[in-house]
Amino acid sequence: MTAPDRLDLHVHSRHSPDSSSPLREIAARAESLGLRGFALTDHNSVAGHAEIPEIRARYPRLIVVAGVEISTREGHLLAYGVAEAPPRGRQIEESLDWVRAHGGVPVLAHPFRVWHGVGRRVATVAAVPAIEATNGHSAAYVNRRASVVASARKLGTTGGSDAHLPDDLGRCWTEFEGPTDSEEDVLAALRGGRVRAAGRSATRGEATRLAFHSALRRLRRGLGPV
């Protein structure tokens, strides 16, 4: 039986205020790990999308999905397949409508995380086809709560390392059954909920350390909002 394709669907580059990773280093790391691809999901920015064609040409085997992580009033929302930066700071329902209106696919990012994650009220009703259920910066109990809600709602689950450094890449990933040969294939699978989260949660100590280093990078870069 052929192993499912694996993509890391939550990756930050130098275009996020809490990351300094060049996209070319992220791509090289993804290639070395044997990932099928990754999604670029910078905070409230699509500035890195201009670099994607060059990365695709240099690494033709990799699927690079154009995405963004949106800051809503209730928590963070991942959007895949959008070409422009969404408004930030809106109610999550408004952001969901915006993503769909712009042809994208919305997925709840690291729900139940104390900082920047939606809570149960939103997680149990938000109109999304999938929930991020393994996040590499979240502790296991946080990811478990997300998995339970996704299972109860019969939604797909995604995995993403939430990498802010190239070495973080591939801690978590999303598995795709069947042919996955393009960004369009990825988006179709996400829309249909035909995705499964996998990977390793952070220990509580790791989650604390990762949050500290993320805050330190933000401080060095002028405390840009996330």
Contacts in CASP RR format, 6 or more apart in sequence:
PFRMAT RR
TARGET T0000
AUTHOR 0000-0000-0000
METHOD contacts of the structure
MODEL  1
MTAPDRLDLHVHSRHSPDSSSPLREIAARAESLGLRGFALTDHNSVAGHA
EIPEIRARYPRLIVVAGVEISTREGHLLAYGVAEAPPRGRQIEESLDWVR
AHGGVPVLAHPFRVWHGVGRRVATVAAVPAIEATNGHSAAYVNRRASVVA
SARKLGTTGGSDAHLPDDLGRCWTEFEGPTDSEEDVLAALRGGRVRAAGR
SATRGEATRLAFHSALRRLRRGLGPV
2 178 0 8 1.000
4 175 0 8 1.000
4 176 0 8 1.000
4 177 0 8 1.000
4 178 0 8 1.000
4 196 0 8 1.000
5 36 0 8 1.000
5 175 0 8 1.000
5 176 0 8 1.000
5 178 0 8 1.000
5 180 0 8 1.000
6 34 0 8 1.000
6 35 0 8 1.000
6 36 0 8 1.000
6 37 0 8 1.000
6 173 0 8 1.000
6 174 0 8 1.000
6 175 0 8 1.000
6 176 0 8 1.000
6 198 0 8 1.000
7 35 0 8 1.000
7 36 0 8 1.000
7 37 0 8 1.000
7 38 0 8 1.000
7 39 0 8 1.000
7 63 0 8 1.000
7 65 0 8 1.000
7 173 0 8 1.000
7 174 0 8 1.000
7 176 0 8 1.000
7 180 0 8 1.000
7 186 0 8 1.000
8 30 0 8 1.000
8 35 0 8 1.000
8 37 0 8 1.000
8 38 0 8 1.000
8 39 0 8 1.000
8 159 0 8 1.000
8 160 0 8 1.000
8 161 0 8 1.000
8 163 0 8 1.000
8 169 0 8 1.000
8 170 0 8 1.000
8 172 0 8 1.000
8 173 0 8 1.000
8 174 0 8 1.000
9 38 0 8 1.000
9 39 0 8 1.000
9 41 0 8 1.000
9 65 0 8 1.000
9 78 0 8 1.000
9 80 0 8 1.000
9 107 0 8 1.000
9 132 0 8 1.000
9 158 0 8 1.000
9 159 0 8 1.000
9 160 0 8 1.000
9 173 0 8 1.000
9 174 0 8 1.000
10 39 0 8 1.000
10 41 0 8 1.000
10 69 0 8 1.000
10 78 0 8 1.000
10 109 0 8 1.000
10 132 0 8 1.000
10 135 0 8 1.000
10 158 0 8 1.000
10 159 0 8 1.000
10 160 0 8 1.000
10 161 0 8 1.000
10 162 0 8 1.000
10 163 0 8 1.000
10 172 0 8 1.000
11 26 0 8 1.000
11 38 0 8 1.000
11 39 0 8 1.000
11 40 0 8 1.000
11 41 0 8 1.000
11 160 0 8 1.000
11 161 0 8 1.000
11 162 0 8 1.000
11 163 0 8 1.000
11 169 0 8 1.000
12 18 0 8 1.000
12 19 0 8 1.000
12 21 0 8 1.000
12 41 0 8 1.000
12 42 0 8 1.000
12 43 0 8 1.000
12 69 0 8 1.000
12 162 0 8 1.000
12 163 0 8 1.000
12 164 0 8 1.000
13 19 0 8 1.000
13 21 0 8 1.000
13 22 0 8 1.000
13 23 0 8 1.000
13 26 0 8 1.000
13 40 0 8 1.000
13 42 0 8 1.000
13 48 0 8 1.000
14 20 0 8 1.000
14 21 0 8 1.000
14 22 0 8 1.000
14 23 0 8 1.000
15 42 0 8 1.000
15 45 0 8 1.000
15 47 0 8 1.000
15 48 0 8 1.000
16 42 0 8 1.000
16 43 0 8 1.000
16 45 0 8 1.000
16 69 0 8 1.000
16 164 0 8 1.000
16 226 0 8 1.000
17 43 0 8 1.000
17 217 0 8 1.000
17 218 0 8 1.000
17 221 0 8 1.000
17 222 0 8 1.000
17 223 0 8 1.000
17 224 0 8 1.000
17 225 0 8 1.000
17 226 0 8 1.000
18 43 0 8 1.000
18 164 0 8 1.000
18 214 0 8 1.000
18 215 0 8 1.000
18 217 0 8 1.000
18 218 0 8 1.000
18 221 0 8 1.000
18 226 0 8 1.000
19 42 0 8 1.000
19 164 0 8 1.000
19 165 0 8 1.000
19 217 0 8 1.000
20 217 0 8 1.000
20 221 0 8 1.000
21 163 0 8 1.000
21 164 0 8 1.000
21 165 0 8 1.000
21 166 0 8 1.000
23 40 0 8 1.000
23 48 0 8 1.000
23 51 0 8 1.000
23 52 0 8 1.000
23 55 0 8 1.000
24 51 0 8 1.000
24 55 0 8 1.000
24 58 0 8 1.000
25 166 0 8 1.000
26 38 0 8 1.000
26 40 0 8 1.000
26 163 0 8 1.000
26 166 0 8 1.000
26 169 0 8 1.000
27 38 0 8 1.000
27 55 0 8 1.000
27 58 0 8 1.000
27 59 0 8 1.000
27 62 0 8 1.000
27 64 0 8 1.000
28 59 0 8 1.000
28 166 0 8 1.000
29 166 0 8 1.000
29 167 0 8 1.000
29 169 0 8 1.000
30 37 0 8 1.000
30 38 0 8 1.000
30 59 0 8 1.000
30 62 0 8 1.000
30 169 0 8 1.000
30 170 0 8 1.000
31 59 0 8 1.000
31 61 0 8 1.000
31 62 0 8 1.000
33 169 0 8 1.000
33 170 0 8 1.000
35 62 0 8 1.000
35 169 0 8 1.000
35 170 0 8 1.000
35 173 0 8 1.000
36 61 0 8 1.000
36 62 0 8 1.000
36 63 0 8 1.000
36 176 0 8 1.000
36 180 0 8 1.000
37 62 0 8 1.000
37 63 0 8 1.000
37 64 0 8 1.000
37 65 0 8 1.000
38 62 0 8 1.000
38 63 0 8 1.000
38 64 0 8 1.000
38 65 0 8 1.000
38 169 0 8 1.000
39 64 0 8 1.000
39 65 0 8 1.000
39 66 0 8 1.000
39 67 0 8 1.000
39 78 0 8 1.000
39 80 0 8 1.000
39 186 0 8 1.000
40 48 0 8 1.000
40 49 0 8 1.000
40 52 0 8 1.000
40 64 0 8 1.000
40 65 0 8 1.000
40 66 0 8 1.000
40 67 0 8 1.000
41 67 0 8 1.000
41 68 0 8 1.000
41 69 0 8 1.000
41 78 0 8 1.000
41 80 0 8 1.000
42 48 0 8 1.000
42 67 0 8 1.000
42 68 0 8 1.000
42 69 0 8 1.000
43 68 0 8 1.000
43 69 0 8 1.000
43 71 0 8 1.000
43 225 0 8 1.000
43 226 0 8 1.000
44 68 0 8 1.000
44 69 0 8 1.000
44 70 0 8 1.000
44 71 0 8 1.000
44 85 0 8 1.000
44 86 0 8 1.000
44 88 0 8 1.000
44 225 0 8 1.000
44 226 0 8 1.000
45 68 0 8 1.000
45 85 0 8 1.000
46 66 0 8 1.000
46 67 0 8 1.000
46 68 0 8 1.000
46 82 0 8 1.000
46 83 0 8 1.000
46 84 0 8 1.000
46 85 0 8 1.000
49 66 0 8 1.000
49 67 0 8 1.000
49 83 0 8 1.000
52 64 0 8 1.000
52 66 0 8 1.000
55 62 0 8 1.000
55 64 0 8 1.000
56 62 0 8 1.000
56 64 0 8 1.000
63 180 0 8 1.000
63 181 0 8 1.000
63 182 0 8 1.000
63 183 0 8 1.000
63 185 0 8 1.000
63 186 0 8 1.000
64 183 0 8 1.000
65 80 0 8 1.000
65 81 0 8 1.000
65 183 0 8 1.000
65 186 0 8 1.000
65 187 0 8 1.000
66 80 0 8 1.000
66 81 0 8 1.000
66 82 0 8 1.000
66 83 0 8 1.000
66 183 0 8 1.000
67 78 0 8 1.000
67 79 0 8 1.000
67 80 0 8 1.000
67 81 0 8 1.000
67 82 0 8 1.000
68 78 0 8 1.000
68 79 0 8 1.000
68 82 0 8 1.000
68 85 0 8 1.000
68 86 0 8 1.000
69 76 0 8 1.000
69 77 0 8 1.000
69 78 0 8 1.000
69 79 0 8 1.000
69 109 0 8 1.000
70 76 0 8 1.000
70 77 0 8 1.000
70 78 0 8 1.000
70 79 0 8 1.000
70 86 0 8 1.000
70 88 0 8 1.000
70 95 0 8 1.000
70 99 0 8 1.000
71 88 0 8 1.000
71 89 0 8 1.000
71 116 0 8 1.000
71 225 0 8 1.000
71 226 0 8 1.000
72 88 0 8 1.000
72 89 0 8 1.000
72 90 0 8 1.000
72 91 0 8 1.000
72 92 0 8 1.000
72 94 0 8 1.000
72 95 0 8 1.000
72 118 0 8 1.000
73 89 0 8 1.000
73 90 0 8 1.000
73 91 0 8 1.000
73 92 0 8 1.000
74 91 0 8 1.000
74 92 0 8 1.000
74 117 0 8 1.000
74 118 0 8 1.000
74 119 0 8 1.000
74 122 0 8 1.000
75 92 0 8 1.000
75 109 0 8 1.000
75 116 0 8 1.000
75 117 0 8 1.000
75 118 0 8 1.000
75 119 0 8 1.000
75 122 0 8 1.000
76 109 0 8 1.000
76 110 0 8 1.000
76 116 0 8 1.000
76 117 0 8 1.000
76 118 0 8 1.000
77 92 0 8 1.000
77 95 0 8 1.000
77 96 0 8 1.000
77 99 0 8 1.000
77 106 0 8 1.000
77 107 0 8 1.000
77 108 0 8 1.000
77 109 0 8 1.000
77 118 0 8 1.000
78 106 0 8 1.000
78 107 0 8 1.000
78 108 0 8 1.000
78 109 0 8 1.000
78 132 0 8 1.000
78 158 0 8 1.000
79 86 0 8 1.000
79 95 0 8 1.000
79 99 0 8 1.000
79 104 0 8 1.000
79 105 0 8 1.000
79 106 0 8 1.000
79 107 0 8 1.000
80 104 0 8 1.000
80 105 0 8 1.000
80 107 0 8 1.000
80 186 0 8 1.000
80 187 0 8 1.000
80 190 0 8 1.000
81 103 0 8 1.000
81 104 0 8 1.000
81 105 0 8 1.000
81 183 0 8 1.000
81 187 0 8 1.000
82 99 0 8 1.000
82 102 0 8 1.000
82 103 0 8 1.000
82 104 0 8 1.000
83 102 0 8 1.000
84 102 0 8 1.000
86 95 0 8 1.000
86 98 0 8 1.000
86 99 0 8 1.000
86 102 0 8 1.000
87 94 0 8 1.000
87 95 0 8 1.000
87 98 0 8 1.000
88 225 0 8 1.000
89 95 0 8 1.000
90 98 0 8 1.000
92 118 0 8 1.000
92 122 0 8 1.000
92 126 0 8 1.000
93 126 0 8 1.000
95 106 0 8 1.000
96 106 0 8 1.000
96 126 0 8 1.000
96 127 0 8 1.000
96 128 0 8 1.000
99 105 0 8 1.000
99 106 0 8 1.000
100 106 0 8 1.000
104 187 0 8 1.000
105 129 0 8 1.000
105 187 0 8 1.000
105 190 0 8 1.000
105 191 0 8 1.000
106 127 0 8 1.000
106 128 0 8 1.000
106 129 0 8 1.000
107 128 0 8 1.000
107 129 0 8 1.000
107 130 0 8 1.000
107 131 0 8 1.000
107 132 0 8 1.000
107 158 0 8 1.000
107 190 0 8 1.000
108 117 0 8 1.000
108 118 0 8 1.000
108 122 0 8 1.000
108 123 0 8 1.000
108 126 0 8 1.000
108 128 0 8 1.000
108 130 0 8 1.000
108 131 0 8 1.000
108 132 0 8 1.000
108 146 0 8 1.000
109 116 0 8 1.000
109 117 0 8 1.000
109 132 0 8 1.000
109 135 0 8 1.000
110 116 0 8 1.000
110 117 0 8 1.000
110 132 0 8 1.000
110 135 0 8 1.000
110 137 0 8 1.000
110 138 0 8 1.000
110 142 0 8 1.000
110 146 0 8 1.000
110 162 0 8 1.000
111 117 0 8 1.000
111 118 0 8 1.000
111 119 0 8 1.000
111 122 0 8 1.000
111 123 0 8 1.000
111 131 0 8 1.000
111 132 0 8 1.000
111 145 0 8 1.000
111 146 0 8 1.000
111 149 0 8 1.000
112 118 0 8 1.000
112 119 0 8 1.000
112 120 0 8 1.000
112 123 0 8 1.000
112 142 0 8 1.000
112 145 0 8 1.000
112 146 0 8 1.000
113 135 0 8 1.000
113 138 0 8 1.000
113 142 0 8 1.000
115 211 0 8 1.000
116 226 0 8 1.000
118 126 0 8 1.000
120 149 0 8 1.000
123 131 0 8 1.000
123 146 0 8 1.000
123 149 0 8 1.000
124 149 0 8 1.000
124 152 0 8 1.000
124 153 0 8 1.000
128 155 0 8 1.000
129 155 0 8 1.000
129 156 0 8 1.000
129 190 0 8 1.000
129 191 0 8 1.000
129 192 0 8 1.000
129 193 0 8 1.000
130 150 0 8 1.000
130 155 0 8 1.000
130 156 0 8 1.000
130 157 0 8 1.000
130 158 0 8 1.000
130 190 0 8 1.000
130 193 0 8 1.000
130 195 0 8 1.000
131 146 0 8 1.000
131 149 0 8 1.000
131 150 0 8 1.000
131 153 0 8 1.000
131 155 0 8 1.000
131 156 0 8 1.000
131 157 0 8 1.000
131 158 0 8 1.000
132 146 0 8 1.000
132 157 0 8 1.000
132 158 0 8 1.000
132 159 0 8 1.000
132 160 0 8 1.000
132 197 0 8 1.000
133 143 0 8 1.000
133 146 0 8 1.000
133 147 0 8 1.000
133 150 0 8 1.000
133 157 0 8 1.000
133 158 0 8 1.000
133 159 0 8 1.000
133 197 0 8 1.000
134 143 0 8 1.000
134 147 0 8 1.000
134 157 0 8 1.000
134 158 0 8 1.000
134 159 0 8 1.000
134 160 0 8 1.000
134 172 0 8 1.000
134 197 0 8 1.000
134 198 0 8 1.000
134 199 0 8 1.000
134 200 0 8 1.000
134 201 0 8 1.000
135 142 0 8 1.000
135 143 0 8 1.000
135 146 0 8 1.000
135 159 0 8 1.000
135 160 0 8 1.000
135 161 0 8 1.000
135 162 0 8 1.000
135 172 0 8 1.000
135 201 0 8 1.000
136 160 0 8 1.000
136 161 0 8 1.000
136 162 0 8 1.000
136 168 0 8 1.000
136 171 0 8 1.000
136 172 0 8 1.000
136 199 0 8 1.000
136 200 0 8 1.000
136 201 0 8 1.000
136 202 0 8 1.000
136 210 0 8 1.000
137 161 0 8 1.000
137 162 0 8 1.000
137 202 0 8 1.000
137 207 0 8 1.000
137 210 0 8 1.000
137 211 0 8 1.000
137 214 0 8 1.000
138 162 0 8 1.000
138 201 0 8 1.000
138 202 0 8 1.000
138 207 0 8 1.000
139 201 0 8 1.000
139 202 0 8 1.000
139 203 0 8 1.000
139 204 0 8 1.000
139 207 0 8 1.000
140 201 0 8 1.000
140 202 0 8 1.000
140 203 0 8 1.000
142 201 0 8 1.000
143 201 0 8 1.000
146 157 0 8 1.000
147 157 0 8 1.000
147 197 0 8 1.000
150 156 0 8 1.000
150 157 0 8 1.000
155 193 0 8 1.000
156 192 0 8 1.000
156 193 0 8 1.000
156 194 0 8 1.000
156 195 0 8 1.000
156 196 0 8 1.000
157 174 0 8 1.000
157 195 0 8 1.000
157 196 0 8 1.000
157 197 0 8 1.000
158 174 0 8 1.000
158 190 0 8 1.000
158 195 0 8 1.000
158 197 0 8 1.000
159 172 0 8 1.000
159 173 0 8 1.000
159 174 0 8 1.000
159 197 0 8 1.000
159 198 0 8 1.000
159 199 0 8 1.000
160 170 0 8 1.000
160 171 0 8 1.000
160 172 0 8 1.000
160 173 0 8 1.000
160 174 0 8 1.000
160 197 0 8 1.000
161 168 0 8 1.000
161 169 0 8 1.000
161 170 0 8 1.000
161 171 0 8 1.000
161 172 0 8 1.000
161 173 0 8 1.000
162 168 0 8 1.000
162 172 0 8 1.000
163 169 0 8 1.000
163 170 0 8 1.000
163 171 0 8 1.000
164 210 0 8 1.000
164 213 0 8 1.000
164 214 0 8 1.000
164 217 0 8 1.000
168 210 0 8 1.000
170 199 0 8 1.000
171 199 0 8 1.000
171 200 0 8 1.000
171 202 0 8 1.000
172 197 0 8 1.000
172 198 0 8 1.000
172 199 0 8 1.000
172 200 0 8 1.000
172 201 0 8 1.000
173 198 0 8 1.000
173 199 0 8 1.000
174 195 0 8 1.000
174 196 0 8 1.000
174 197 0 8 1.000
174 198 0 8 1.000
175 195 0 8 1.000
175 196 0 8 1.000
175 197 0 8 1.000
175 198 0 8 1.000
176 185 0 8 1.000
176 186 0 8 1.000
176 189 0 8 1.000
176 194 0 8 1.000
176 195 0 8 1.000
177 194 0 8 1.000
177 196 0 8 1.000
179 185 0 8 1.000
180 186 0 8 1.000
180 189 0 8 1.000
189 195 0 8 1.000
202 210 0 8 1.000
218 224 0 8 1.000
218 226 0 8 1.000
END
